[in-house]
Amino acid sequence: MFRFLVSAAIALLALLGAVEAEDAPDLRAIGLVGIGTRGGCTGTLIEPDLVLTAAHCLVSKEDPRKHKATDFHFHPTTRTGQPGEAFRGKTMAVHPVYLLPGLSDDRRIPRDLGLLRLERPVPAALATPIPPGGVALYHDRGFIMSFRGAQSAARQRICQPFGLKDGLLMLGCEVRSGESGSPFFVVQDGQPAVVSVVSSRTNSGRQPLALTAELTSGLPGLLEALRNAAETLE
């Protein structure tokens, strides 16, 4: 396990130009989700034209119609770790449970999931999509990669899960503004897979915790919401 973690960490650093490694996983699919010139959140390209992020990055619980999909742009990460070319949104959807009134955070955060369909696919030369993976994949550790604003470089670190309950996966990592929507992912056989999406943060004593929405239970309803959104536009 220790050898695997060291190898994976070296591979991630290689992406940002720190070292060279032939087996470095391609993480350029993790990028910035922004509105205009403002950085907003982090997202992950899971299909050539589909970005996974947090619901609250796309809509407000108080006014879900505040923004349109075309207001958003996705910037895949370049090999230097900076946000790259902009790809505009076409349609978007959030998990329907997220918008239900009167929910406690314990019930809302596990469904803090959103999808942004892009106007055009991101070319394979710029980014390779990272597929969703089951929660059973992470074992005892995984990684978060994220941005903290439009002018920031991508940052990554190892995170240890602290508990999973009803779709809410807690991680032993500190997260800040801009890191909503970031993927918690694992690397197996050189290939990354997204396990959950960063929603919020809290503390357990002195231990900072990232609260994430796990995909096994949340993704099916989210995909259905996106299909309904696309049909509405037709």
Secondary structure, 3 states (H helix, E strand, C coil): CHHHHHHHHHHHHHHCCCCCCCCCCCCCCEEEEEECCEEEEEEEEEECCEEEECHHHCCCCCCCCCCCHHHEEEEEECCCCCECCCEEEEEEEECHHHHCCCCCHHHHHHHCCEEEEECCCCCCCCCCCCCECCHHHHCCCEEEEECCCCCCCCEEEEECEEEEECCEEEECCCCCCCCCCCEEEEEECCEEEEEEEEEEEEEECCEEEEEEEEHHHHHHHHHHHHHHHHHHHC
